[in-house]
Amino acid sequence: MPSSSFLERAPTALATAAAPGASETTDSESAAERFAAEGVRLFLADISEDIHSVAKRFGRGTQATACDLSREGAVRDVVGTAHAAAGRIDILVNNAGGGVIRPFLEHTAETLRQTVDRNLWT
């Protein structure tokens, strides 16, 4: 594991939606893998608890938070944690989004609201 002085100098990245989906690697997970190989300090966030096992793969003080980024408070917490720990965020991979996927005529006002909120606010 790199020394604490290395981590203080290393660039810092925050990647959202970094846990794998249904058996496929996400763009954020791929970016995090590349950043880890380059020595970037990683902060990962995802709605899935699987984000913790992703973080363990990268080591180097990688931190992970499982949260719903469509909630403003969760975003503030994730950004605040990364900024407090590293003093800065140099790279943002903002890949969170998604929603209820179904034929348009099967949507309700609530499922459309969930989809818009998840893609607009995350």
Disulfide bonds with the S-S distance in Angstrom:
none
